[in-house]
């Protein structure tokens, strides 16, 4: 299994909406973690001008990661403005 890093770039004008949707978003990601498809996720800290998040997926391709994340409430509700994906190979750590 390889990994894919997904970077969300959030709409900075939608921070209040993002806070409202957060429980639904975290529940969705929690289900991906339980299924083994999500390894880790978290938002940038103290980034009010360029809010975003990193999601580390246990999948083979960026396309597969995007398929799992397309129903993420942050995407469904238009909070995510842009998405980057990168295949990632772990060199150190467990």
C-alpha positions in Angstrom: 0.0 0.0 0.0 1.3 3.4 -0.8 0.2 6.8 0.5 -1.2 9.9 -0.9 -1.1 13.3 0.7 -4.1 15.5 0.1 -3.9 19.2 0.8 -7.1 21.2 1.2 -7.1 24.9 0.7 -10.1 26.3 2.4 -12.1 29.5 1.5 -10.9 32.0 4.1 -14.3 33.8 3.9 -16.1 30.6 5.0 -14.5 30.0 8.4 -17.8 30.3 10.3 -19.4 27.8 7.9 -16.4 25.5 8.3 -16.8 25.6 12.1 -20.5 24.6 11.8 -19.7 21.7 9.4 -16.7 20.5 11.4 -18.5 17.8 13.4 -19.9 16.3 10.2 -16.5 16.6 8.5 -14.7 14.9 11.4 -17.2 12.1 11.5 -16.8 11.5 7.8 -13.0 11.4 8.2 -13.4 9.1 11.3 -15.2 6.6 9.2 -12.4 6.7 6.6 -9.9 6.0 9.4 -12.0 3.1 10.7 -12.0 1.6 7.2 -8.2 1.9 7.0 -8.2 4.4 4.2 -7.1 7.4 6.3 -3.9 7.5 8.3 -4.0 11.0 9.7 -5.6 14.4 9.1 -5.4 17.9 10.6 -5.9 21.5 9.8 -3.2 24.2 9.6 -2.9 26.0 13.0 -3.1 29.8 13.2 -3.5 30.2 9.4 -6.4 32.7 9.1 -5.3 34.1 5.7 -4.6 30.7 4.1 -6.6 28.1 6.0 -6.1 24.5 4.9 -5.5 21.0 6.0 -3.4 17.9 5.3 -4.9 14.5 4.9 -2.7 11.4 4.6 -4.5 8.6 2.8 -3.6 4.8 2.7 -4.5 4.4 -1.0 -2.6 3.6 -4.2 -3.3 6.7 -6.4 -4.3 10.4 -6.0 -7.5 9.5 -8.0 -8.5 6.9 -5.4 -7.9 9.5 -2.6 -10.1 12.0 -4.4 -12.8 9.4 -4.9 -12.9 8.7 -1.1 -12.9 12.4 -0.2 -15.5 13.7 -2.8 -18.3 13.2 -0.2 -16.4 15.0 2.6 -18.8 17.6 3.9 -16.2 20.3 3.5 -16.2 19.6 -0.2 -19.9 19.1 -0.5 -20.6 22.4 1.2 -18.0 24.3 -0.9 -15.5 25.0 1.9 -12.6 23.5 -0.1 -11.4 25.9 -2.8 -8.5 23.9 -4.1 -7.1 20.4 -3.6 -3.5 19.2 -4.1 -2.6 15.6 -4.2 0.9 14.0 -4.0 2.0 10.4 -3.9 4.2 10.1 -0.7 6.8 7.5 0.3 7.6 7.3 4.0 11.3 7.3 4.7 11.4 7.5 8.5 8.8 6.8 11.2 6.2 4.2 11.9 
